[in-house]
Amino acid sequence: MKVSDFVEKYNLKVFAGHQGLEKEIKGGYVSDLLSDVMGNAAEDEVWITLQTHQNVMAIASLKDLAAVVLVKGLEPDNDTLAHSEEEGIPLLGTGFTTFQMAGKLYIDLKL
């Protein structure tokens, strides 16, 4: 599934990083601890989190993630938006909870 398909299916808001919307999603990772994501997330996964600061995009870039989804209607900081654009990694938003978003992604990927 491409990030763009995921966005369309769940009416996710694309805050920034539009140039990465055609990336393929190979899995997902859920955590709000940056060190956990840095140590355990895999390339081309979608990271689901409630963290909104720019370090989120630094980790997403380091791990070459497909996208980052901010849950519960949270909005990213301006620095986070800029970093998303620089890296070309989609920064997405939803009103769903972490649990709901992770479940939807899991079902879609049929892992």
N, C-alpha and C positions, 0 to 999 in steps of 0.2 A: 504494500500500500504506500502510495506517495503521501507526503505531508499535505499536499493540496487536497487530496481526497479526504484525508482525516479532517482537515479544516472545514471542508464543505459538508461532510456528513454530520458533524456536530455543531455547525454554525459557530466555529471558534473565531475569536477576534484575532486578526494578524496585526500586532503592534508594530513590528519591524522585521527586517530580514526576509523580505519578499523574494529575493533572488534565490533562496534556498528551498522554496516550496516544492520543487520537483525532486527533492531527495527521497530515496526509498527508506521507509521505516522498517527496521529489522527486529525491533523489540522495544521494551520500555523499562524505565527505572524510576522508582519512587523513593525520594528521600529529601529531607530538609537540611541534612548535614553535608556541607560542601566536601569535607574530607571523605565521607562515605561515598559520595558520587565520584570523586576523583579516584578512589581506590577500586571501585567496583562497577561503574557504568561502562558499557561497551559502545564502540563506534556504531553510529547510525541508529542508536536508540533515542526514544523520546523521553526527556526528563520531566516528570511531573512534580511540581514543588509549589510552596507558598513564599519562597524567598524572592525578593524583587530587586535586590541591589546588583550593581554591575559585576560583582565577583561571580554571579551565576553565569554570565556570558563568558567569563574567563575560563571557567571549568568546562562549559559546553564546547568551547573552542579547543581546549586542551584534549578533550576526549573525542572530538569530532562527532558530536551528537547531531542527530537529524533535526531536532527542534526542542524547545523548552515550552512547557505549558504551565502558566500561572493559574491557580485554581481560586475558587470562592470569590470571583470578581475582583481580585487584586490587580492593581495597576503597577507597571514597572517604573522605576526611577528614570529620569532623563538620561543619566549616564548609561544605564542598562540599555535603553533604546539605541543610543549611539553605538554602543559596543555590538549590539545585535546586527545593525546595519553594516558596520565595518567587517564583521566576521561572516556575514551572509547566512547566519543561522536564524531560522524563524523563531520569533518570540511570540507566543500565542497566549490567549486568555480565554477563560470560561467561568461561568457561574457554578459549574459542577463542583462538588467536593473532590478531594483527592481520591477517595474511595470510588466514587462514581466514575471519574475520568479513567482511573487505572482499569476498572472493570470493563469499560467500553473498549479501551485499547486492546486489552487482553482478548476479548471476544473477537474483535476485528482481525487480529493477527493469528488467531486460532493456534496459539502456542500450546 
